[in-house]
Amino acid sequence: MGVGTIYRGSDGEYYGDVDLWERFESGVWTPQCWNTETGREWVETQDDEVLCLTPIARRSVAEETHLERVCGGIRVVAGQSIRR
């Protein structure tokens, strides 16, 4: 996970690297696998579902999505859904 990385989840949501760490630290998600070549992450949610997180370029983020740079990275604060 790089500083300032944005991920698209297999659930149709965007996540910033800060969002991921907050969920890991709180126990909401458990890291399962990380592909060092692609940067993809697989996590287990509290609902026992596996979520795939794929790093994406900022230009790929939907226009209505609002990002916030915080100490240590990026947080998605609004409009994170990519479902159409």
Order of alpha helices (4+ residues) and beta strands (2+ residues): beta-beta-alpha-beta-beta-beta-beta-beta
